[in-house]
Amino acid sequence: MEPVSLIAVTVIGHDRPGIIADATAGLAGLGLNLEDSTMTLLRGHFAMMLICSGDRSPEQVREALAPLTDDGRLQVSAAAVPDEDAAGSRSLRPYVLTVHGGDRPGIVSAVTGVLAAAGGNITDLTTRLTGDLYVAVAEVDLPAEADADAVAASLRDAGAELGVGVTLRPQETDVL
């Protein structure tokens, strides 16, 4: 059980009050610092991903959070986060992608395929289905050398084939 500097923690399962409080109390009890997180409900199921730093092993984190799994309704995992590679040092420009229209299979696959072909990286993606209306919003980093207008046109074409509207616009840099 060798300590690592960054640990990814996931907690998923049936929602109930207190999951976040219980999980973060367990992490704080180990002296871990919460560096990055995302938490949401997906059709009534809780999903949380955290990046923690500190002098603990993934095994110690799993042990500390084991009480969350006692009733069998939640699953917890913890794993070391590998060191970043040089890919994080390239020049990137932030954009916001929106998709809206009638729901059907393949929307996310088609749109993310266009972005990947352009060297784009999705840093956040949220999708919602309300009745038959499908909405997706993504934060995307495009390489500085990418032709954003051409990428936007390809995204619109992919969306038109699926019957959805797709827009790509520069992200406001003063918004967190």
N, C-alpha and C positions, 0 to 999 in steps of 0.2 A: 504493500500500500504506500507507494511513493507519492508524496505531495506534488501537485501540479499548480501552475499559476492561474490558468483559466479552466473553468468547468462549465459545460453546457448541461442544464437541468431541464427536463420536461415533466410536466404533470398533465395527464389527460384522463377524462372520464366523466361520470355523471356529476352535474353541478350540485353544489350545496353551499350554504353560507359558511364562510370561514376558511376556505381552501387557501386563499392567498395569505391570510394571516398565519395559518398554521405552517405553510411551506416557508415563508420568509422568516418566521420565528426559528424554525429548525436550522436554516442557513445562518442566521445571525448568531445562534447558539454555537455554531462552529467557528465564528469569527470571520465568515465570508462576507465580502462586499458585493452587493448587487450592482453590476455595471451596465447591463442592458436587459430589457425585458419586453415581452409582448404577451398579452393575456386577452382572451376573448371567449365568447360563447358561440358554439357552432351547433345550431339546431338543438339547443338545450344541453349540449355537452361542453364541459369546461376544457380549455386548452391553454397551457401556459408554457412559454419557453423563456429561460433565463440564462444569462452568462454571468457567472460569479468569479471573483478573484479571491485568492487566499492560499494559505499553506495547508491544503487538505487534499485528500485523494477522492476520486469518484466513489470508491467503496465507502468511505466515511460519510459522504453526502447521502448515498443511498440508505445507509444505516440510520442516519439522523432523520430522514424523511419516511422511513418505513411505516411509522404510525398512520400516515396518510392512506396507506393501502390496506389497512386492517379490515375494512368492511368489504373489500373486493370491488369497490366501485371506482377506484382511481388506480392509475398506473404511474409509476415514477421511474425515470431513468436519469443517469448522470454519466457523463463521459468527458475526458480531457479534450480540450480544444487545441488542435494543432497550431503551431506558429504560423503566422501569415507569410505568404510568399510574395514575390516581387510584383505580382499582378495588381496589388493594391496601390502601387506607386504610379500607375499610368494616369494621364490627364483625362478627367471625366467631366461631363456636363450633366446636371440633373434635370430630369423631365418628369411630367406627370402624364400618365396614360389613363384614359377613361374609355370604358366600353359600356354600351347600353343597348338593350333591345330584347327581342324574344329569346327565351331560353332554348338551348339545344346543345347536344354534345359537341365537343371539339372547339369551342370558342377560345378557352384559355390556351389550348395547345397551338392553335393557329397563330394567335397574337404573340405568344411568347416565342414561337419559332421564328417569326419575323424579327423580333428584337434580338434573339440569339444570333441570327445570321448577320446582323449589323454590329455584333460585338457588344450589344447592350446587356446590362446586368440589372435584374429586378431586385431592388433592396426592400420593397414592401409591397404586398399584394393583398387586397381585401375584395372578396366577392360576396354578393348578396342576391338572393332570389326572393322576390315578393310576387306571389302569384305566378304569372308568366313573364314578368319583367326581370331580366338579368342585368346586374350592374357590377362592374369591376373597376377598381381604382388601383393603380400601381405607381410606385415611385421607381423610376428607371434612371440608371446612369448610362449615358452613351459616351463612347470614346470621342475625344475632341475632334478627331479626324473624320468622324462619321458625318454623312450628309443628312442632317435631321429632317429636311424637307422630303428627301427621297424615302427615308424610313417612315415618315408620317404618311406618305402616299401609299407605300406598300402595306401599311397597317390598315388604311382605309379600304384598299382593295381586298385584303383578307377579310375585313369585317363585312364588306358588301357581299362577298360570296356566302357568308353565314347569315346575312340579314340583320346585322347589328351595326350600330354607329361606333366608330373608333376615332378618338382624337389624341394627339400628342402635343403637349405644350411645354415650354420651359417652366421649370419649377421656380417659384418665388424664392430667392435666396435668403430673404429675411424671415421666412417662416420655418420654424423648427419641425 
